[in-house]
């Protein structure tokens, strides 16, 4: 039986904001070559369409069904208003005024089997939350950061770090 003592060390803990390069924007609507309903926005007519861009912005399935009919609970006027807001939001994304990000917590840790002479360095990472709008309320971003740190805390405990060491390293 191996009774060798394992030394563990937490070098750093960071919360990272990274670009989300493949976000799902369908909740806002979609660009297309053809209108999907009478609520679609003609970008060429508005002068918003550049060469090799889609002509239409179609509403999301939050407001109209596959046939382009208004879903229950909305009026035609509300759908027009919502589609306009979503179009402006999508256009501001395309212009780079905001982006989608992911937030995760990362710990750099070390394990030593030889009394601390050498350490094997590992990175432990929370699962992360993606598809966050970069211009979200600071309170929401802080909430997500804390959730990711909480998840990382569980991984560190499972990795064999003591509760007091983890509590000192992560103050959530």
Z-matrix of the N, CA and C atoms (Angstrom, degrees):
N
C 1 1.460
C 2 1.530 1 109.56
N 3 1.326 2 115.35 1 131.44
C 4 1.456 3 121.16 2 -178.90
C 5 1.526 4 109.24 3 -84.88
N 6 1.333 5 116.24 4 118.66
C 7 1.466 6 120.59 5 -179.62
C 8 1.523 7 111.29 6 -110.07
N 9 1.310 8 115.47 7 18.09
C 10 1.458 9 121.14 8 -178.89
C 11 1.528 10 109.62 9 -62.58
N 12 1.325 11 115.76 10 133.00
C 13 1.463 12 121.04 11 -179.32
C 14 1.531 13 110.08 12 -80.32
N 15 1.316 14 116.18 13 132.44
C 16 1.452 15 122.50 14 178.26
C 17 1.527 16 108.19 15 -97.14
N 18 1.327 17 116.33 16 123.67
C 19 1.459 18 120.94 17 175.28
C 20 1.525 19 108.66 18 -95.43
N 21 1.310 20 115.14 19 136.62
C 22 1.462 21 120.73 20 -179.97
C 23 1.524 22 109.13 21 -122.84
N 24 1.308 23 114.99 22 144.28
C 25 1.465 24 119.91 23 -178.40
C 26 1.527 25 109.02 24 -142.53
N 27 1.322 26 116.67 25 134.65
C 28 1.463 27 122.05 26 173.68
C 29 1.528 28 106.95 27 -99.95
N 30 1.328 29 115.95 28 116.06
C 31 1.462 30 120.57 29 -179.41
C 32 1.531 31 112.07 30 -85.11
N 33 1.317 32 115.88 31 -43.85
C 34 1.471 33 118.56 32 -179.21
C 35 1.518 34 110.51 33 -158.73
N 36 1.315 35 113.73 34 156.20
C 37 1.462 36 122.05 35 172.97
C 38 1.514 37 106.44 36 -135.15
N 39 1.327 38 115.70 37 127.14
C 40 1.465 39 121.08 38 -178.87
C 41 1.519 40 110.05 39 -134.66
N 42 1.306 41 114.47 40 148.83
C 43 1.457 42 120.82 41 169.73
C 44 1.517 43 106.02 42 -102.18
N 45 1.323 44 115.94 43 127.69
C 46 1.463 45 120.33 44 -177.47
C 47 1.523 46 111.23 45 -113.91
N 48 1.317 47 114.86 46 136.70
C 49 1.457 48 122.47 47 170.39
C 50 1.523 49 105.45 48 -106.29
N 51 1.319 50 117.23 49 121.09
C 52 1.465 51 120.36 50 -179.10
C 53 1.521 52 109.91 51 -127.50
N 54 1.314 53 115.67 52 156.17
C 55 1.461 54 120.79 53 179.05
C 56 1.530 55 110.06 54 -64.38
N 57 1.317 56 115.67 55 138.23
C 58 1.468 57 121.66 56 172.13
C 59 1.529 58 105.37 57 -98.98
N 60 1.311 59 116.03 58 104.74
C 61 1.462 60 121.02 59 -173.15
C 62 1.520 61 114.98 60 -83.53
N 63 1.309 62 118.34 61 -6.05
C 64 1.471 63 119.26 62 179.07
C 65 1.531 64 110.46 63 -140.87
N 66 1.322 65 116.34 64 61.12
C 67 1.466 66 119.28 65 -178.24
C 68 1.531 67 111.81 66 -75.66
N 69 1.317 68 115.33 67 156.38
C 70 1.458 69 121.36 68 174.67
C 71 1.529 70 107.50 69 -93.14
N 72 1.314 71 116.19 70 107.96
C 73 1.469 72 120.92 71 -179.40
C 74 1.524 73 112.27 72 -100.40
N 75 1.325 74 117.48 73 7.99
C 76 1.463 75 120.58 74 -174.43
C 77 1.528 76 113.06 75 -62.79
N 78 1.327 77 117.65 76 -22.04
C 79 1.461 78 119.60 77 177.93
C 80 1.530 79 111.32 78 -66.31
N 81 1.331 80 116.82 79 -19.37
C 82 1.460 81 121.06 80 176.45
C 83 1.522 82 111.90 81 -87.83
N 84 1.322 83 117.12 82 -31.25
C 85 1.454 84 123.16 83 -174.71
C 86 1.513 85 108.34 84 134.62
N 87 1.332 86 116.23 85 -175.38
C 88 1.456 87 119.47 86 -177.48
C 89 1.518 88 111.10 87 -142.85
N 90 1.322 89 114.53 88 145.52
C 91 1.455 90 120.98 89 173.05
C 92 1.525 91 108.35 90 -80.81
N 93 1.341 92 116.24 91 147.95
C 94 1.467 93 120.11 92 -177.29
C 95 1.525 94 110.14 93 -157.92
N 96 1.339 95 114.17 94 165.12
C 97 1.470 96 120.72 95 174.42
C 98 1.520 97 112.13 96 -79.80
N 99 1.331 98 115.97 97 -16.59
C 100 1.467 99 120.19 98 -175.83
C 101 1.523 100 109.92 99 -135.07
N 102 1.323 101 116.92 100 146.86
C 103 1.464 102 119.44 101 176.94
C 104 1.528 103 109.94 102 -72.09
N 105 1.328 104 116.63 103 146.09
C 106 1.460 105 120.56 104 178.37
C 107 1.523 106 112.16 105 -101.56
N 108 1.325 107 116.34 106 -13.58
C 109 1.466 108 119.73 107 179.82
C 110 1.521 109 109.43 108 -163.53
N 111 1.311 110 115.46 109 176.42
C 112 1.461 111 119.74 110 176.82
C 113 1.526 112 111.88 111 -69.89
N 114 1.346 113 116.77 112 -8.42
C 115 1.468 114 121.46 113 -179.63
C 116 1.522 115 112.27 114 -95.09
N 117 1.322 116 116.87 115 -1.15
C 118 1.464 117 121.05 116 177.73
C 119 1.524 118 109.65 117 -66.50
N 120 1.329 119 115.13 118 148.20
C 121 1.460 120 121.22 119 179.41
C 122 1.526 121 108.72 120 -101.20
N 123 1.327 122 116.12 121 127.95
C 124 1.463 123 122.27 122 177.66
C 125 1.529 124 107.96 123 -87.83
N 126 1.305 125 116.26 124 103.76
C 127 1.461 126 122.41 125 -176.14
C 128 1.526 127 111.81 126 -68.72
N 129 1.321 128 117.03 127 -32.44
C 130 1.464 129 120.28 128 179.31
C 131 1.523 130 109.42 129 -66.85
N 132 1.305 131 116.33 130 -43.45
C 133 1.464 132 122.10 131 179.53
C 134 1.534 133 110.97 132 -59.90
N 135 1.312 134 117.37 133 -35.23
C 136 1.466 135 122.27 134 -179.95
C 137 1.521 136 113.24 135 -82.63
N 138 1.325 137 117.17 136 -12.17
C 139 1.456 138 120.62 137 -176.52
C 140 1.515 139 113.31 138 81.62
N 141 1.340 140 117.35 139 17.08
C 142 1.466 141 122.01 140 -179.24
C 143 1.531 142 113.24 141 -94.34
N 144 1.324 143 116.69 142 -8.58
C 145 1.461 144 120.13 143 -173.43
C 146 1.521 145 110.78 144 -90.40
N 147 1.328 146 115.55 145 128.79
C 148 1.458 147 121.94 146 174.94
C 149 1.530 148 108.73 147 -98.10
N 150 1.320 149 116.09 148 169.37
C 151 1.458 150 121.95 149 177.18
C 152 1.536 151 109.63 150 -57.52
N 153 1.318 152 116.91 151 135.21
C 154 1.467 153 124.59 152 178.67
C 155 1.526 154 113.21 153 67.19
N 156 1.307 155 117.90 154 26.47
C 157 1.460 156 121.75 155 174.43
C 158 1.523 157 108.64 156 -111.60
N 159 1.329 158 115.06 157 158.51
C 160 1.460 159 119.86 158 176.94
C 161 1.528 160 109.89 159 -67.80
N 162 1.310 161 114.30 160 144.46
C 163 1.466 162 119.43 161 -177.09
C 164 1.525 163 112.63 162 -80.22
N 165 1.319 164 117.25 163 -34.56
C 166 1.468 165 119.96 164 -171.73
C 167 1.525 166 112.40 165 -113.38
N 168 1.315 167 114.61 166 148.62
C 169 1.454 168 122.39 167 168.62
C 170 1.516 169 105.93 168 -113.70
N 171 1.330 170 116.00 169 118.02
C 172 1.469 171 121.45 170 -176.42
C 173 1.517 172 110.52 171 -101.89
N 174 1.339 173 115.89 172 144.44
C 175 1.467 174 119.95 173 -178.20
C 176 1.528 175 112.12 174 -65.77
N 177 1.324 176 115.07 175 155.62
C 178 1.460 177 120.32 176 177.70
C 179 1.526 178 110.03 177 -75.22
N 180 1.320 179 114.40 178 167.89
C 181 1.467 180 119.93 179 178.93
C 182 1.527 181 111.77 180 -74.02
N 183 1.321 182 117.11 181 3.21
C 184 1.465 183 120.68 182 175.10
C 185 1.530 184 111.88 183 -73.02
N 186 1.342 185 116.41 184 -21.00
C 187 1.460 186 120.03 185 -172.28
C 188 1.515 187 114.17 186 -119.25
N 189 1.323 188 116.82 187 -31.96
C 190 1.468 189 120.62 188 -177.38
C 191 1.531 190 109.45 189 -132.11
N 192 1.334 191 115.56 190 153.60
C 193 1.462 192 119.83 191 177.48
C 194 1.529 193 110.31 192 -84.90
N 195 1.317 194 117.32 193 -174.44
C 196 1.470 195 121.84 194 -176.49
C 197 1.521 196 112.70 195 -63.86
N 198 1.329 197 116.48 196 -24.46
C 199 1.464 198 120.42 197 177.79
C 200 1.522 199 112.21 198 -88.90
N 201 1.323 200 116.96 199 0.32
C 202 1.460 201 120.50 200 178.86
C 203 1.512 202 114.24 201 85.85
N 204 1.320 203 116.56 202 10.91
C 205 1.473 204 120.78 203 179.26
C 206 1.527 205 110.31 204 -86.48
N 207 1.322 206 115.83 205 144.38
C 208 1.456 207 122.33 206 -179.49
C 209 1.530 208 109.82 207 -62.19
N 210 1.325 209 115.89 208 132.04
C 211 1.458 210 120.69 209 178.15
C 212 1.523 211 110.12 210 -74.59
N 213 1.326 212 117.18 211 150.80
C 214 1.476 213 120.78 212 178.25
C 215 1.530 214 110.72 213 -54.97
N 216 1.302 215 115.25 214 143.01
C 217 1.455 216 121.19 215 179.90
C 218 1.518 217 113.43 216 96.63
N 219 1.331 218 116.99 217 -8.00
C 220 1.462 219 121.88 218 178.52
C 221 1.514 220 109.60 219 -122.44
N 222 1.313 221 115.05 220 151.45
C 223 1.460 222 119.81 221 171.27
C 224 1.519 223 107.71 222 -103.54
N 225 1.315 224 116.35 223 163.62
C 226 1.463 225 120.67 224 178.47
C 227 1.530 226 110.56 225 -58.48
N 228 1.318 227 116.76 226 -40.23
C 229 1.465 228 120.58 227 179.91
C 230 1.531 229 111.19 228 -65.10
N 231 1.333 230 116.79 229 -41.12
C 232 1.463 231 119.75 230 177.40
C 233 1.528 232 111.28 231 -63.01
N 234 1.336 233 116.38 232 -41.60
C 235 1.464 234 120.16 233 179.14
C 236 1.524 235 109.94 234 -60.85
N 237 1.320 236 117.47 235 -44.57
C 238 1.470 237 120.24 236 177.80
C 239 1.537 238 111.16 237 -58.75
N 240 1.306 239 115.87 238 -43.61
C 241 1.463 240 121.64 239 179.94
C 242 1.537 241 110.58 240 -64.33
N 243 1.338 242 117.23 241 -46.25
C 244 1.469 243 121.09 242 -179.30
C 245 1.525 244 111.62 243 -64.96
N 246 1.330 245 116.50 244 -42.33
C 247 1.461 246 120.11 245 179.90
C 248 1.523 247 109.98 246 -64.08
N 249 1.305 248 117.10 247 -39.47
C 250 1.466 249 121.14 248 177.41
C 251 1.534 250 110.58 249 -61.84
N 252 1.325 251 116.71 250 -45.34
C 253 1.470 252 120.38 251 178.72
C 254 1.530 253 110.77 252 -62.61
N 255 1.333 254 116.34 253 -44.14
C 256 1.465 255 120.39 254 -179.51
C 257 1.528 256 111.34 255 -65.72
N 258 1.325 257 116.04 256 -37.36
C 259 1.464 258 120.04 257 177.92
C 260 1.529 259 110.22 258 -63.45
N 261 1.306 260 117.48 259 -45.95
C 262 1.465 261 121.18 260 179.10
C 263 1.530 262 110.41 261 -61.76
N 264 1.325 263 115.70 262 -38.72
C 265 1.470 264 119.97 263 178.51
C 266 1.532 265 110.78 264 -65.19
N 267 1.325 266 116.59 265 -43.86
C 268 1.461 267 121.18 266 -179.72
C 269 1.530 268 110.69 267 -66.13
N 270 1.308 269 116.48 268 -39.65
C 271 1.466 270 120.08 269 178.08
C 272 1.533 271 111.19 270 -65.49
N 273 1.330 272 117.09 271 -38.44
C 274 1.471 273 119.30 272 178.49
C 275 1.533 274 110.62 273 -67.82
N 276 1.320 275 117.05 274 -31.04
C 277 1.466 276 120.75 275 173.42
C 278 1.530 277 109.78 276 -65.30
N 279 1.313 278 116.46 277 -46.10
C 280 1.470 279 121.24 278 -179.45
C 281 1.530 280 111.36 279 -62.38
N 282 1.318 281 116.73 280 -32.19
C 283 1.476 282 120.68 281 179.84
C 284 1.530 283 112.32 282 -81.55
N 285 1.324 284 117.01 283 -6.19
C 286 1.462 285 120.97 284 177.31
C 287 1.514 286 114.92 285 85.24
N 288 1.333 287 117.92 286 18.34
C 289 1.463 288 120.13 287 179.24
C 290 1.526 289 112.03 288 -73.81
N 291 1.313 290 116.56 289 -19.79
C 292 1.459 291 122.88 290 175.61
C 293 1.521 292 107.67 291 -156.65
N 294 1.309 293 117.38 292 172.61
C 295 1.457 294 121.77 293 -179.95
C 296 1.516 295 109.02 294 -150.67
N 297 1.311 296 115.31 295 173.79
C 298 1.455 297 121.06 296 173.71
C 299 1.513 298 108.57 297 -95.31
N 300 1.328 299 115.29 298 141.15
C 301 1.460 300 120.52 299 179.86
C 302 1.521 301 110.09 300 -131.07
N 303 1.306 302 113.96 301 167.35
C 304 1.452 303 122.31 302 169.89
C 305 1.515 304 107.71 303 -120.62
N 306 1.318 305 116.12 304 149.26
C 307 1.459 306 121.35 305 178.01
C 308 1.521 307 107.59 306 -124.21
N 309 1.339 308 115.70 307 129.55
C 310 1.458 309 120.86 308 177.18
C 311 1.522 310 108.75 309 -143.98
N 312 1.338 311 115.63 310 160.78
C 313 1.457 312 122.15 311 176.46
C 314 1.523 313 108.21 312 -111.04
N 315 1.334 314 115.61 313 136.91
C 316 1.462 315 121.06 314 -176.23
C 317 1.530 316 109.40 315 -129.16
N 318 1.343 317 115.49 316 131.41
C 319 1.460 318 121.16 317 174.99
C 320 1.525 319 108.68 318 -115.26
N 321 1.327 320 116.03 319 133.47
C 322 1.458 321 121.27 320 170.56
C 323 1.523 322 106.10 321 -99.67
N 324 1.331 323 115.63 322 120.29
C 325 1.465 324 121.07 323 -174.88
C 326 1.522 325 109.67 324 -128.03
N 327 1.332 326 114.79 325 160.49
C 328 1.457 327 120.12 326 176.99
C 329 1.509 328 110.75 327 -131.19
N 330 1.342 329 115.71 328 146.40
C 331 1.460 330 123.04 329 175.50
C 332 1.518 331 107.94 330 -124.42
N 333 1.310 332 116.09 331 137.28
C 334 1.459 333 120.41 332 177.96
C 335 1.521 334 109.26 333 -129.96
N 336 1.332 335 116.43 334 132.87
C 337 1.459 336 122.54 335 176.47
C 338 1.523 337 111.42 336 -105.08
N 339 1.337 338 116.37 337 -3.14
C 340 1.470 339 119.09 338 -175.49
C 341 1.528 340 112.26 339 -117.39
N 342 1.312 341 115.72 340 36.86
C 343 1.466 342 119.76 341 176.33
C 344 1.506 343 114.77 342 73.15
N 345 1.312 344 117.86 343 20.46
C 346 1.459 345 121.63 344 177.20
C 347 1.510 346 115.01 345 94.98
N 348 1.331 347 117.13 346 6.04
C 349 1.465 348 120.27 347 178.25
C 350 1.531 349 110.93 348 -68.64
N 351 1.317 350 116.68 349 -43.72
C 352 1.467 351 121.84 350 177.26
C 353 1.516 352 108.84 351 -135.96
N 354 1.306 353 114.73 352 146.27
C 355 1.463 354 121.19 353 178.70
C 356 1.523 355 109.94 354 -121.07
N 357 1.318 356 115.02 355 139.31
C 358 1.471 357 121.40 356 169.36
C 359 1.519 358 105.64 357 -89.86
N 360 1.307 359 116.59 358 123.03
C 361 1.462 360 121.30 359 -176.68
C 362 1.527 361 109.59 360 -93.61
N 363 1.317 362 116.45 361 132.49
C 364 1.468 363 123.23 362 177.53
C 365 1.520 364 109.22 363 -130.34
N 366 1.308 365 114.14 364 158.52
C 367 1.465 366 120.54 365 171.73
C 368 1.524 367 107.56 366 -116.64
N 369 1.304 368 115.66 367 129.44
C 370 1.458 369 122.08 368 174.51
C 371 1.526 370 106.56 369 -109.56
N 372 1.324 371 116.35 370 133.05
C 373 1.456 372 121.07 371 -174.19
C 374 1.528 373 110.46 372 -130.68
N 375 1.314 374 116.00 373 135.27
C 376 1.465 375 119.72 374 172.23
C 377 1.529 376 108.02 375 -67.53
N 378 1.310 377 116.77 376 165.45
C 379 1.469 378 119.85 377 -177.01
C 380 1.523 379 112.26 378 -67.07
N 381 1.307 380 117.61 379 -26.89
C 382 1.460 381 121.25 380 179.00
C 383 1.517 382 112.42 381 82.62
N 384 1.292 383 114.86 382 154.76
C 385 1.464 384 122.27 383 174.54
C 386 1.520 385 106.76 384 -121.96
N 387 1.331 386 116.29 385 129.21
C 388 1.461 387 122.43 386 -174.34
C 389 1.524 388 110.61 387 -117.81
N 390 1.312 389 115.54 388 166.62
C 391 1.464 390 119.96 389 179.11
C 392 1.515 391 112.95 390 79.78
N 393 1.316 392 116.95 391 24.66
C 394 1.463 393 122.01 392 179.67
C 395 1.528 394 108.37 393 -89.92
N 396 1.305 395 116.89 394 133.30
C 397 1.456 396 120.92 395 177.97
C 398 1.530 397 108.40 396 -75.06
N 399 1.328 398 116.45 397 125.66
C 400 1.469 399 121.62 398 -173.05
C 401 1.523 400 113.25 399 -61.24
N 402 1.304 401 117.72 400 -23.85
C 403 1.465 402 120.21 401 179.59
C 404 1.529 403 112.25 402 -96.94
N 405 1.331 404 115.54 403 21.72
C 406 1.465 405 120.18 404 176.62
C 407 1.526 406 110.14 405 -63.48
N 408 1.298 407 115.38 406 160.16
C 409 1.456 408 122.97 407 177.35
C 410 1.535 409 110.12 408 -54.81
N 411 1.321 410 116.99 409 135.86
C 412 1.476 411 121.79 410 -178.31
C 413 1.528 412 111.20 411 -56.98
N 414 1.322 413 117.24 412 -35.39
C 415 1.466 414 120.79 413 178.65
C 416 1.521 415 112.16 414 -62.18
N 417 1.329 416 116.26 415 -39.41
C 418 1.464 417 120.16 416 177.94
C 419 1.523 418 110.53 417 -67.32
N 420 1.327 419 117.72 418 -43.91
C 421 1.468 420 121.11 419 179.09
C 422 1.527 421 110.70 420 -60.40
N 423 1.329 422 117.13 421 -41.11
C 424 1.466 423 121.54 422 177.73
C 425 1.526 424 110.36 423 -63.86
N 426 1.319 425 117.02 424 -40.69
C 427 1.472 426 121.34 425 178.27
C 428 1.530 427 110.61 426 -60.46
N 429 1.329 428 117.50 427 -44.50
C 430 1.468 429 121.36 428 178.94
C 431 1.529 430 110.11 429 -65.42
N 432 1.327 431 117.14 430 -42.72
C 433 1.469 432 120.55 431 178.25
C 434 1.530 433 110.28 432 -58.13
N 435 1.328 434 117.27 433 -44.75
C 436 1.461 435 121.39 434 -179.75
C 437 1.526 436 111.86 435 -65.27
N 438 1.340 437 117.07 436 -38.08
C 439 1.467 438 120.48 437 176.68
C 440 1.522 439 110.54 438 -63.19
N 441 1.325 440 117.39 439 -40.15
C 442 1.461 441 121.29 440 179.57
C 443 1.531 442 110.89 441 -68.56
N 444 1.319 443 117.34 442 -38.69
C 445 1.460 444 120.58 443 176.33
C 446 1.529 445 110.87 444 -65.11
N 447 1.318 446 116.21 445 -38.05
C 448 1.468 447 121.01 446 178.39
C 449 1.527 448 110.03 447 -62.88
N 450 1.324 449 116.81 448 -42.79
C 451 1.464 450 121.22 449 177.75
C 452 1.526 451 110.49 450 -63.78
N 453 1.324 452 116.87 451 -43.80
C 454 1.460 453 121.32 452 179.11
C 455 1.531 454 110.16 453 -61.65
N 456 1.305 455 115.93 454 -37.37
C 457 1.465 456 121.04 455 178.32
C 458 1.533 457 110.25 456 -57.48
N 459 1.320 458 116.61 457 -43.04
C 460 1.471 459 120.93 458 178.65
C 461 1.531 460 110.80 459 -63.59
N 462 1.312 461 117.92 460 -39.12
C 463 1.469 462 121.25 461 177.94
C 464 1.524 463 111.06 462 -65.18
N 465 1.332 464 116.21 463 -40.90
C 466 1.462 465 119.41 464 179.61
C 467 1.527 466 110.86 465 -64.33
N 468 1.313 467 116.83 466 -39.90
C 469 1.462 468 120.33 467 177.15
C 470 1.530 469 110.56 468 -64.06
N 471 1.324 470 116.10 469 -42.65
C 472 1.467 471 120.31 470 178.94
C 473 1.525 472 110.99 471 -66.43
N 474 1.313 473 117.36 472 -27.60
C 475 1.458 474 123.08 473 179.81
C 476 1.527 475 111.24 474 -75.77
N 477 1.335 476 115.91 475 -11.22
C 478 1.457 477 120.25 476 175.46
C 479 1.513 478 115.91 477 109.55
N 480 1.311 479 117.85 478 3.76
C 481 1.460 480 119.85 479 176.18
C 482 1.521 481 109.35 480 -75.74
N 483 1.319 482 116.20 481 145.08
C 484 1.459 483 121.40 482 178.41
C 485 1.519 484 111.63 483 -72.97
N 486 1.318 485 115.13 484 155.75
C 487 1.478 486 120.61 485 -178.56
C 488 1.527 487 112.38 486 -59.44
N 489 1.318 488 117.71 487 -41.04
C 490 1.467 489 119.83 488 -177.71
C 491 1.532 490 111.22 489 -67.80
N 492 1.323 491 117.51 490 -38.19
C 493 1.472 492 120.80 491 177.71
C 494 1.523 493 109.96 492 -65.03
N 495 1.325 494 115.98 493 -44.07
C 496 1.471 495 120.22 494 179.70
C 497 1.524 496 110.42 495 -65.96
N 498 1.333 497 117.05 496 -40.69
C 499 1.468 498 120.63 497 179.95
C 500 1.531 499 111.13 498 -62.58
N 501 1.341 500 116.92 499 -38.48
C 502 1.474 501 119.69 500 177.60
C 503 1.526 502 111.75 501 -68.88
N 504 1.318 503 115.22 502 -35.24
C 505 1.481 504 119.69 503 -177.79
C 506 1.524 505 112.16 504 -76.00
N 507 1.330 506 115.54 505 -35.25
C 508 1.478 507 120.53 506 -178.87
C 509 1.516 508 108.33 507 -121.31
N 510 1.294 509 115.20 508 114.60
C 511 1.455 510 121.04 509 177.82
C 512 1.517 511 109.01 510 -107.01
N 513 1.341 512 116.21 511 88.17
C 514 1.467 513 120.95 512 -179.64
C 515 1.495 514 108.59 513 -108.56
